[in-house]
């Protein structure tokens, strides 16, 4: 698989931010057919870091309800938890918070 198609987007949530702060672990939404080796290569080439481990989870779709009625479903996707080696980091929004609270 082409490495540019492996990474879909970074997955930003409260849990992923806590994992980043505590364990130097980053979360990405990845292509459904990508395996751990392809994800590792894509991360290392894209961000120039050393990947320690990759854990993959398939997220199932769930029903969305509003006022007791089913109004739709969320999409299925594959999520990868990538742990980096000591001293490596990926900077997504590092400068945003300091700029936001400085004003």
RARALIN-V683323 format. One record per residue. RES is the residue in one small letter. PHI is phi in whole degrees, -180 to 180 (* if undefined). PSI is psi in whole degrees, 0 to 359 (* if undefined). D_FIRST is the distance of its C-alpha to the first C-alpha in Angstrom with 1 decimal. Layout:
BEGIN
res->RES phi->PHI psi->PSI d_first->D_FIRST
res->RES phi->PHI psi->PSI d_first->D_FIRST
END
This chain:
BEGIN
res->x phi->* psi->143 d_first->0.0
res->x phi->-67 psi->133 d_first->3.8
res->x phi->-65 psi->336 d_first->6.3
res->x phi->-73 psi->342 d_first->8.6
res->x phi->-95 psi->351 d_first->7.4
res->x phi->-69 psi->310 d_first->7.4
res->x phi->-88 psi->122 d_first->11.2
res->x phi->-89 psi->307 d_first->13.3
res->x phi->-167 psi->157 d_first->16.7
res->x phi->-72 psi->144 d_first->19.0
res->x phi->-103 psi->107 d_first->21.1
res->x phi->-104 psi->121 d_first->24.7
res->x phi->-152 psi->177 d_first->27.5
res->x phi->-64 psi->318 d_first->30.6
res->x phi->-66 psi->316 d_first->29.1
res->x phi->-67 psi->326 d_first->26.1
res->x phi->-68 psi->320 d_first->28.7
res->x phi->-65 psi->319 d_first->30.9
res->x phi->-64 psi->322 d_first->28.1
res->x phi->-63 psi->315 d_first->27.4
res->x phi->-69 psi->320 d_first->31.1
res->x phi->-85 psi->319 d_first->31.9
res->x phi->-123 psi->6 d_first->29.0
res->x phi->58 psi->43 d_first->26.8
res->x phi->-116 psi->131 d_first->24.0
res->x phi->-115 psi->151 d_first->21.8
res->x phi->-117 psi->133 d_first->20.2
res->x phi->-133 psi->146 d_first->17.0
res->x phi->-87 psi->130 d_first->15.8
res->x phi->-123 psi->168 d_first->12.1
res->x phi->-63 psi->140 d_first->9.7
res->x phi->-61 psi->335 d_first->11.3
res->x phi->-97 psi->2 d_first->8.6
res->x phi->-77 psi->142 d_first->7.5
res->x phi->-105 psi->178 d_first->9.6
res->x phi->-63 psi->321 d_first->12.2
res->x phi->-65 psi->318 d_first->11.0
res->x phi->-66 psi->321 d_first->7.7
res->x phi->-65 psi->316 d_first->10.3
res->x phi->-61 psi->313 d_first->12.8
res->x phi->-62 psi->318 d_first->11.1
res->x phi->-65 psi->318 d_first->10.4
res->x phi->-65 psi->315 d_first->14.0
res->x phi->-64 psi->321 d_first->15.5
res->x phi->-74 psi->319 d_first->14.3
res->x phi->-71 psi->314 d_first->15.1
res->x phi->-108 psi->0 d_first->18.4
res->x phi->54 psi->55 d_first->19.5
res->x phi->-131 psi->170 d_first->20.6
res->x phi->-105 psi->123 d_first->20.6
res->x phi->-91 psi->128 d_first->19.1
res->x phi->-86 psi->313 d_first->21.5
res->x phi->-155 psi->159 d_first->19.9
res->x phi->-132 psi->127 d_first->17.4
res->x phi->-118 psi->137 d_first->18.7
res->x phi->-120 psi->139 d_first->16.9
res->x phi->-133 psi->135 d_first->19.0
res->x phi->-95 psi->122 d_first->18.6
res->x phi->-94 psi->121 d_first->21.1
res->x phi->-79 psi->158 d_first->23.0
res->x phi->-79 psi->149 d_first->24.7
res->x phi->-130 psi->156 d_first->28.4
res->x phi->-74 psi->138 d_first->31.3
res->x phi->-102 psi->125 d_first->32.8
res->x phi->-115 psi->148 d_first->36.6
res->x phi->-140 psi->120 d_first->39.2
res->x phi->57 psi->41 d_first->42.9
res->x phi->83 psi->357 d_first->42.2
res->x phi->-112 psi->147 d_first->40.2
res->x phi->-79 psi->123 d_first->36.5
res->x phi->-113 psi->356 d_first->35.3
res->x phi->166 psi->188 d_first->31.5
res->x phi->-135 psi->150 d_first->28.4
res->x phi->-81 psi->166 d_first->25.8
res->x phi->-86 psi->154 d_first->22.2
res->x phi->-82 psi->144 d_first->20.0
res->x phi->-156 psi->169 d_first->17.2
res->x phi->-113 psi->133 d_first->15.5
res->x phi->-119 psi->139 d_first->17.1
res->x phi->-121 psi->130 d_first->16.4
res->x phi->-98 psi->117 d_first->19.5
res->x phi->-112 psi->120 d_first->18.9
res->x phi->-98 psi->128 d_first->22.0
res->x phi->-97 psi->159 d_first->22.6
res->x phi->-70 psi->162 d_first->25.0
res->x phi->-57 psi->135 d_first->28.6
res->x phi->90 psi->343 d_first->29.2
res->x phi->-90 psi->148 d_first->25.7
res->x phi->-155 psi->158 d_first->25.3
res->x phi->-115 psi->126 d_first->23.3
res->x phi->-103 psi->109 d_first->25.6
res->x phi->-94 psi->297 d_first->24.9
res->x phi->-125 psi->36 d_first->28.4
res->x phi->-62 psi->320 d_first->30.6
res->x phi->-85 psi->347 d_first->33.0
res->x phi->-67 psi->314 d_first->33.3
res->x phi->-66 psi->320 d_first->35.5
res->x phi->-66 psi->322 d_first->37.9
res->x phi->-69 psi->321 d_first->38.3
res->x phi->-66 psi->316 d_first->38.8
res->x phi->-86 psi->350 d_first->41.5
res->x phi->-77 psi->333 d_first->43.2
res->x phi->-87 psi->* d_first->44.4
END
